[in-house]
Amino acid sequence: MFYRENGQFKTSYWADQQIFLIAQDRWAILALLVFAFVGVPLLVDEYLYRAILIPFLILSLAALGVNILVGYCGQISLGSGGFMAVGAYAAYNTFIRIDDMPLLLALLSGGFFATLVGIFFGIPSLRVKGLYLAVATLAAQFFCDWAFLRVKWFTNNTSSGSVSVSNLQVFGQPIDTPVQKYIFCLSILLVFALLAKNLVRSAVGREWMAIRDMDVAAAVIGIRPMYAKLSAFAVSSFIVGVAGALWGFIHLGAWEPAAFSVDRSFSLLFMVIIGGMGSIMGSFFGAAFIVVLPIFLNQFIPVVGGVFGLEVSTAFISHAEYMVFGALIVWFLIVEPHGLARLWSLGKQKLRLWPFPH
């Protein structure tokens, strides 16, 4: 009844190319952004910032990068955790080794070096695909784990192998409190999400999707597979590298190579599968699901066990998380391959026609 587009006419090409075609969508997104920037800092406590909101924002950015490569270009990757590590350690070294290095430039430098590594390990995508490409990108993950653990220069020759940052500032404003970290991460995520949305709607994005759907036919009509695949690896690695730098600088503050293990790569891939491949919105849905589900299970399983008089151990809860994740991934791959974003899209379509039959 309220979600209708009748009476909303497109009178120009610019109006027809808007990201949000329906006025209700534009107002809803605007209200959501106002609430995120103004309402959340007034309502949320420190625990929610550290446990849910800040990890959700950073992982949404990382899932956005993975989705560009996996969802839009169709190139499977299991090295996202390694690219996050490259971004984190590159940003750390530029931040401590260059005097008066601005925080934003340090974070972007992490994305730049992650881009170089991503392009290098993306070269096999020109000759192999599918499982073989997944193994090639997994080699990137193990190589990064080995390099940051064994080469002491990356960790500034610390004996423990862990690094830390402090006194973070942006334009003279400190980034110390959870609220400041939240606003900073939200601003960066908003900028990158807008850029990614416009990029996938551009000629480059259409080339990625053509390669994903049928690379041979795309090459026949004049699309260069080498340029399309390597550009997808470059853009994806840059975004994932910036997310890795944010994960180390803003969320952790002090970290070691184990923070970007292969488990991180798999969790990012799970976010894309559950949220929806080939969907910017799906990156947010998947990150929210992965972040919130473990916290929900930690609270829900002991309650259910108490109802039935069972004592639930922490080991069982951790194992239950893996079982639930596995079951959900199989369910989404079989029932709804396009993930939560597709369910959201179907719901909006039904609202646009309600109460008429559809």
C-alpha positions in Angstrom: 0.0 0.0 0.0 2.8 2.4 0.9 5.5 0.9 -1.3 4.2 1.9 -4.7 5.8 3.6 -7.7 2.7 4.8 -9.5 2.9 8.5 -10.2 6.7 8.5 -10.2 7.7 9.2 -13.8 11.2 9.2 -15.2 11.6 12.3 -17.5 15.4 12.1 -18.1 18.2 9.6 -18.6 19.7 10.7 -15.4 16.5 9.9 -13.5 16.4 6.5 -15.1 19.9 5.7 -14.0 19.6 6.5 -10.3 20.8 4.0 -7.8 17.4 4.0 -6.0 14.6 4.4 -8.6 11.7 4.6 -6.2 11.3 7.6 -3.9 10.5 5.3 -0.9 13.9 3.6 -1.3 15.7 7.0 -1.3 13.9 8.2 1.8 14.4 4.9 3.6 18.2 4.9 2.9 18.4 8.6 3.9 16.6 7.8 7.2 18.9 4.8 7.8 22.0 6.9 7.3 20.7 9.6 9.6 19.9 7.0 12.2 23.4 5.4 11.8 25.3 8.7 12.1 23.1 10.4 14.8 20.8 7.8 16.4 23.2 5.0 17.0 25.8 7.1 19.0 23.0 8.2 21.3 21.6 4.8 22.0 24.4 2.2 21.8 26.7 1.2 24.6 30.4 0.4 24.4 29.9 -3.4 24.2 27.7 -3.2 21.1 30.3 -1.0 19.4 33.2 -3.3 20.1 31.4 -6.7 19.6 29.0 -6.0 16.8 28.9 -2.6 15.1 32.6 -1.9 14.4 33.3 -5.6 13.3 30.2 -5.4 11.1 31.3 -2.3 9.3 34.8 -3.5 8.6 33.7 -7.0 7.5 31.0 -5.4 5.3 33.8 -3.5 3.6 35.8 -6.7 3.2 32.8 -8.7 1.9 32.2 -5.9 -0.6 35.6 -6.4 -2.0 35.2 -10.2 -2.2 31.8 -9.8 -3.8 33.3 -7.7 -6.6 35.7 -10.5 -7.5 33.5 -13.6 -6.7 30.0 -12.3 -7.3 30.4 -9.8 -10.1 33.4 -11.3 -12.0 32.9 -15.0 -11.1 36.6 -15.5 -10.0 36.7 -17.7 -6.9 39.1 -16.6 -4.2 40.3 -18.1 -1.0 43.1 -15.6 -0.3 41.0 -12.7 1.1 42.5 -13.1 4.5 46.0 -12.9 3.1 45.1 -9.7 1.2 43.6 -8.3 4.5 47.0 -9.1 6.1 48.9 -7.3 3.4 46.7 -4.2 3.8 47.2 -4.3 7.6 51.0 -4.7 7.6 51.6 -2.4 4.7 49.6 0.3 6.4 51.4 -0.4 9.7 54.9 0.0 8.1 54.0 3.1 6.2 52.5 4.6 9.3 55.5 4.0 11.6 58.3 4.4 9.0 57.2 7.6 7.4 57.2 10.7 9.7 53.9 12.4 10.2 52.1 9.9 8.0 48.4 10.7 7.9 46.2 7.8 9.0 44.0 8.0 5.9 47.0 7.8 3.6 48.4 4.9 5.6 45.1 3.0 5.2 45.0 3.7 1.5 48.6 2.6 1.1 47.6 -0.7 2.6 45.0 -1.0 -0.1 47.6 -0.1 -2.7 50.1 -2.8 -1.7 47.2 -5.3 -1.4 46.3 -4.4 -5.0 49.8 -5.2 -6.2 49.8 -8.6 -4.4 46.2 -9.3 -5.7 47.2 -8.6 -9.3 50.2 -10.9 -9.0 48.2 -13.8 -7.6 45.4 -13.0 -10.0 47.6 -13.8 -13.0 46.7 -17.5 -12.8 43.0 -16.5 -13.4 44.0 -15.8 -17.1 44.7 -19.5 -17.7 42.8 -21.5 -15.0 39.4 -21.2 -13.3 37.2 -22.9 -10.8 38.9 -25.2 -8.3 42.3 -24.6 -9.7 42.0 -20.8 -9.3 40.8 -21.4 -5.7 43.9 -23.4 -5.0 46.1 -20.6 -6.6 44.5 -17.9 -4.4 44.8 -20.2 -1.3 48.5 -20.3 -2.0 48.4 -16.5 -1.6 46.9 -16.9 1.8 49.6 -19.4 3.0 52.4 -17.3 1.5 51.2 -14.2 3.3 50.9 -16.1 6.6 54.4 -17.4 6.2 55.9 -14.0 5.2 54.4 -12.0 8.0 55.3 -14.7 10.5 58.9 -15.3 9.4 60.1 -11.9 8.0 60.7 -9.8 11.0 61.0 -6.6 9.0 57.2 -6.5 8.5 56.6 -6.5 12.3 59.3 -3.9 13.0 61.6 -6.7 14.4 59.4 -7.4 17.4 60.3 -10.6 19.2 56.7 -11.7 19.7 55.6 -11.0 16.1 52.7 -8.8 17.2 52.4 -5.1 16.3 50.3 -2.3 17.7 49.3 1.2 16.9 48.2 4.1 19.0 47.5 7.9 18.9 45.4 7.6 15.8 44.2 10.9 14.4 42.2 12.1 11.3 42.4 15.8 10.4 43.6 16.5 13.9 40.7 14.7 15.5 41.6 11.7 17.7 40.2 8.2 17.0 40.2 6.7 20.5 36.7 6.2 21.7 34.3 3.5 20.3 32.0 6.2 19.0 34.8 7.9 17.1 36.0 4.6 15.7 32.4 3.7 14.7 31.8 7.0 12.9 35.2 6.7 11.1 34.5 3.2 9.9 31.0 4.1 8.9 32.2 7.1 6.8 34.8 5.0 5.0 32.3 2.2 4.3 29.7 4.7 2.9 32.3 6.1 0.5 33.5 2.7 -0.7 30.0 1.3 -1.0 28.9 4.3 -3.2 32.0 3.9 -5.4 31.5 0.2 -5.7 27.8 0.5 -6.6 28.6 3.0 -9.3 31.6 0.9 -10.5 29.5 -2.2 -11.1 27.0 -0.2 -13.0 29.7 1.2 -15.3 31.2 -0.3 -18.4 33.9 -2.0 -16.3 31.2 -3.7 -14.1 29.3 -4.9 -17.2 32.6 -6.4 -18.5 33.0 -8.2 -15.2 29.5 -9.6 -15.3 30.0 -10.7 -19.0 33.2 -12.6 -18.0 31.3 -14.2 -15.1 28.3 -15.3 -17.3 30.3 -16.6 -20.2 33.9 -15.6 -20.7 34.2 -17.1 -24.3 31.2 -15.1 -25.5 32.5 -12.0 -23.8 35.9 -12.4 -25.6 34.0 -12.8 -28.9 32.2 -9.5 -28.6 35.4 -7.6 -27.9 35.8 -7.8 -24.1 39.4 -8.3 -23.0 39.4 -11.2 -20.4 42.9 -10.3 -19.2 41.9 -6.6 -18.4 38.6 -7.6 -16.9 39.9 -10.3 -14.6 43.0 -8.4 -13.4 41.0 -5.2 -12.9 38.5 -7.2 -10.7 41.4 -8.6 -8.7 42.9 -5.1 -8.4 39.7 -3.4 -7.2 38.8 -6.3 -4.9 42.2 -6.5 -3.3 42.3 -2.7 -2.8 39.0 -2.8 -0.9 39.9 -5.9 1.1 43.4 -4.4 1.9 41.8 -1.2 3.3 39.4 -3.4 5.3 42.4 -5.3 6.7 44.1 -2.1 7.7 40.9 -0.9 9.4 40.6 -4.3 11.1 44.1 -4.0 12.5 44.2 -0.3 13.3 40.7 0.4 14.4 39.2 -2.8 15.7 42.2 -4.7 17.1 44.7 -2.0 17.8 47.3 -4.8 18.3 47.5 -7.9 16.2 49.6 -10.8 14.9 49.5 -12.8 11.7 47.0 -15.3 13.2 44.4 -12.5 13.1 44.3 -12.9 9.3 44.4 -16.7 9.0 42.6 -18.9 6.4 39.6 -18.9 8.6 39.1 -15.2 7.8 39.2 -16.1 4.1 36.5 -18.7 4.5 34.3 -16.5 6.6 34.4 -13.7 4.0 33.5 -16.2 1.3 30.6 -17.4 3.5 29.4 -13.8 3.9 29.2 -13.5 0.1 27.4 -16.8 -0.3 24.9 -16.2 2.4 24.4 -12.5 1.7 24.1 -12.8 -2.0 26.7 -13.1 -4.8 26.6 -10.2 -7.2 24.8 -7.8 -4.8 26.2 -4.8 -3.0 23.4 -5.1 -0.5 24.2 -8.8 0.0 27.6 -7.9 1.4 25.9 -6.1 4.2 23.4 -8.8 4.9 26.2 -11.5 4.9 28.4 -9.5 7.2 25.5 -8.8 9.6 24.6 -12.5 9.6 28.1 -13.7 10.3 28.7 -11.2 13.1 25.4 -11.6 14.9 24.9 -15.3 14.6 27.7 -16.4 16.9 26.6 -13.9 19.6 23.0 -15.2 19.2 24.1 -18.8 19.5 26.2 -18.1 22.5 23.1 -16.7 24.2 20.4 -19.0 22.8 22.0 -22.5 23.1 22.6 -22.3 26.9 19.0 -21.1 27.3 17.6 -24.1 25.3 19.9 -26.4 27.2 18.7 -25.0 30.5 15.0 -25.6 29.5 15.8 -29.3 28.9 18.1 -29.6 32.0 21.3 -30.0 30.0 24.6 -28.4 30.7 26.0 -26.8 27.6 29.8 -26.4 27.3 31.6 -23.6 25.5 33.2 -26.2 23.2 29.8 -27.5 22.1 28.7 -23.9 21.4 31.7 -23.3 19.2 31.1 -26.6 17.4 27.4 -25.7 17.0 28.5 -22.4 15.2 30.4 -24.4 12.6 27.5 -26.8 12.1 25.0 -24.0 11.7 27.2 -22.2 9.3 27.7 -25.3 7.2 24.0 -26.2 7.1 23.1 -22.6 6.2 25.6 -22.5 3.3 24.3 -25.8 1.9 20.7 -24.6 2.3 21.4 -21.3 0.5 23.4 -23.0 -2.3 20.4 -25.4 -2.9 17.3 -23.3 -2.1 18.4 -19.7 -2.8 21.8 -19.4 -4.5 21.5 -15.6 -4.6 21.3 -15.4 -0.8 19.5 -13.0 1.5 19.7 -10.2 -1.0 17.4 -12.2 -3.4 14.9 -12.8 -0.6 15.0 -9.0 0.2 14.4 -8.2 -3.5 11.5 -10.7 -3.7 9.9 -9.1 -0.6 10.1 -5.6 -2.1 8.6 -6.9 -5.4 5.6 -8.3 -3.5 5.2 -5.1 -1.5 5.0 -3.1 -4.8 2.1 -5.3 -5.9 0.3 -5.9 -2.6 -2.6 -6.4 -2.1 -3.1 -7.5 -5.7 -2.3 -11.1 -6.8 1.2 -11.8 -8.0 
